[in-house]
Amino acid sequence: MGWRGGWVMSLLVVGVGCGGALPEEQTEAGLAQEPTSAPDVTAEALCLPTDAGTQRVKTILPPSELGIPRFAMGPGDFESFQGTLHFAVNFEDGRRGLWRSTGTDAGTTPVRSFSATDGTSTPRLSQLTATPTQLFFQAPDSVHGNELWVSDGTTAGTHVVRDLTPGSEDSYLTHLTAAGSTLVFFREVFDTTVFTTRYELWKSDGTAAGTVRLRDFGTRVEVSYLDAKPGNALLFFVRELEGGISLWRTDGTATGTVQLKRLDAGPNTFPNDVRTSGALTLFKLDESTGLSELWKSDGTAAGTLRLASFGSTRSMRVLGALGAHAYVTTTSYSTQYMVLYRVPLAGGNPEPVFTLPNDYASQGPAFPYIDAVSQVPGGSRLYFSVAIGSDGPAPRDTQLWVTNGTAGGTTLLRRPLSLSDEYSSPVYAVADNLVFFSAYDPATGIEPWVSNGTTGGTRRLKNIAAPAQGDSSYPREFFRQGNRVYFSAYDETLNAQLWSSALSNTCVAPDDAL
C-alpha cells in the first residue's frame, strides 16, 4: 500500500546555522515576548459570512442507513475545473458519482454515475485533479476495476483513460498531480516474485496511448505518501531499503524526473510535515536517533537546504513560511509547553517568538500537538489548531490560533474545537482575514465557525444540525470556488449534503442568531 513513513518524534535544537541553542526548558513557561514586528499585508479583505448567506445547495444523498453523523460520506474531494466546482459523491450502497455545481440546486448535477461493483465494497471515487483542459480522477466500474478516468466536464467526455491493471482488478494510484497539461502519478504494484511493492511513476495526457510509464523505481525503494506540489511539478521522497532518503522532482518528462538531493544516509529516516507555499516547500526529517531536521526546497538541488537541527527532548512541527522566516513549534516532553519559533530562511539560528499556555501541563498527560495548519497563498498569517492530549484517545482541549510571526500577533481565537477522537476540526483560510473551521458549543454542538483573525471577530457561522440528530453537523472539506466556500454538513435530511457560504467585501452587521 506504499510507504506510510513519518511519525512525530521528540526534538530540542542541538545546532543551527553558526551554532547556538534554544533557551533551557525551565524558561519556557515565562518566555519573554520580545517586541518584534511584521507587517499585516492583506491581499484580499473579506467580510465575515452571514447565517443568511449560508445555505444548503442541494440534497444529494438519501437518509443515512448508518445513522452516525460524524462518519457520514458526504460530498468531497472538491476541485476547481474550468471555473466550476467538481466533486465526488460516494453513496453508502456502493454507487459513485462525479458531480459539478454552480452553487444552485438546478446547477448541481451529476457528470457521470457509477454503479456499485460486485464484492463486499466498492472503492470510492476520489483524487480529483484538474489540468487546464481535463479533470482526472480514480473510479471503479465492473469492467475495469478501480482505474484512472478523465473528463472534459460532460457525460459523453468522461471515460476511462487506460486499464493499467487489465480486467476487473483494481489499480492503486497515488500522488495524482497536474504538471501543466500533463498528469503525473504513481502506480503501486505488489510484486509476488519478491513479495514487496513496486513503485512506478507514470504520466498521462488523457489518452490511452499517451498514458505511459516514466520510471520504474523497482522493489528496493519505498516512495513516501507525503509529497509537495509547487507550481507545475511534483516533489516526492524516495527511501532506499538499504538506507538513505532522497528528494526527487518530476515535471512529467523523463529528463525532468531527477533526484534533487540525498537528504540523509541513515536507514530509519522519515519525512513529516510537508508544507508548500508558492514555490517554497518546507519539511522535516525524523531520525531514529531522535534528531529532527527542518529543510526547505525551491525545487532545485541548490535550493534544497537544511535550515535547522533539533534534538530528542522536544517534538518539532512545521507550520509554514511568512516573509523571510519559516515557523515551527517545539513541545517539551518534560514540561509539556509548546513554543513558537521562527527560523531564518536565509540561514541562522531559530528565535523564540511565543510560548502557548497549557492549563493542563501539571495535571498528568497533557501533551500539546499541532492538528491542522492553513495559510492563504502568499498570506501574512498562519492559522493553526492545537490539541492538548490526555491519557485516552480524546484530547483534553482543542484550540484555534493565528500568528503573523510576532508575539503580539499570536492570538488564541477559539476553544474548544472538536473534542472527539473520531472527528477532527478542519481549518481553511480563505484570506488573511478570514478562516473557516468547526468548533463545539454546549448549546449547538459542533458547527461551522468563521473568524477574521481577532477574538471579537470569531463566531459561529450557522447552526445547521437538527436537534434530533444530536446537535452537530460535523462540517468537512471547506473549499473556495469563486465567491463561495463549499463544504459538506450533516443536516435535517439525516445525511451530509452540499452546503455553501457566500463571500463578500461589503460588510453587514452580524445576524442576531449568531
HUSULQUI-V898930 format. One record per backbone hydrogen bond with DSSP energy under -1.0 kcal/mol. NH is the residue of the N-H (numbers start at 1). CO is the residue of the C=O. Records with the same first field share a line. If there is no record, write none. Layout:
BEGIN
NH: CO / CO
END
This chain:
BEGIN
3: 223
11: 314
14: 309
15: 309
19: 16
27: 24
28: 25
31: 28
34: 32
36: 34
41: 39
47: 504
54: 51
55: 500
57: 498
58: 498
64: 494
71: 68
72: 69
74: 72
76: 88
79: 86
81: 84
84: 81
85: 101
86: 79
87: 99
88: 76
89: 97
91: 95
94: 91
96: 114
97: 89
98: 112
99: 87
100: 109
101: 85
108: 105
109: 100
111: 98
112: 98
114: 96
126: 138
129: 136
131: 134
135: 151
136: 129
137: 149
138: 126
139: 147
141: 145
145: 141
147: 139
149: 137
150: 159
151: 135
158: 155
159: 150
161: 148
164: 162
171: 146
174: 186
177: 184
179: 182
182: 179
183: 204
184: 177
185: 202
186: 174
187: 200
188: 172
189: 198
191: 196
195: 191
196: 191
198: 189
199: 218
200: 187
201: 215
202: 185
203: 212
204: 183
211: 208
212: 203
214: 201
215: 201
217: 199
222: 239
224: 237
225: 3
228: 235
234: 250
235: 228
236: 248
238: 246
239: 222
240: 244
241: 220
243: 240
244: 266
245: 264
246: 238
247: 261
248: 236
249: 258
250: 234
257: 254
258: 249
260: 247
261: 247
263: 245
264: 245
270: 286
272: 284
275: 282
277: 280
280: 277
281: 297
282: 275
283: 295
284: 272
285: 293
286: 270
287: 291
290: 287
292: 310
293: 285
294: 308
295: 283
296: 305
297: 281
304: 301
305: 296
307: 294
308: 294
310: 292
311: 12
315: 331
317: 329
319: 327
320: 327
322: 325
325: 322
326: 343
327: 320
328: 341
329: 317
330: 339
331: 315
332: 337
333: 313
336: 332
339: 330
340: 354
341: 328
342: 351
343: 326
345: 324
347: 344
351: 342
353: 340
354: 340
356: 338
361: 358
363: 360
369: 387
371: 385
374: 383
379: 376
382: 403
383: 374
384: 401
385: 372
386: 399
387: 369
388: 397
389: 367
396: 388
397: 388
399: 386
400: 414
401: 384
402: 411
403: 382
410: 407
411: 402
413: 400
414: 400
428: 436
430: 434
431: 434
434: 431
435: 451
436: 428
437: 449
439: 447
440: 416
441: 445
445: 441
447: 439
449: 437
450: 459
451: 435
452: 457
458: 455
459: 450
461: 448
462: 448
464: 462
469: 466
470: 467
471: 466
473: 446
474: 446
476: 488
479: 486
481: 484
484: 481
485: 501
486: 479
487: 499
488: 476
489: 497
490: 473
491: 495
494: 491
497: 489
498: 58
499: 487
500: 55
501: 485
502: 53
503: 483
514: 511
END
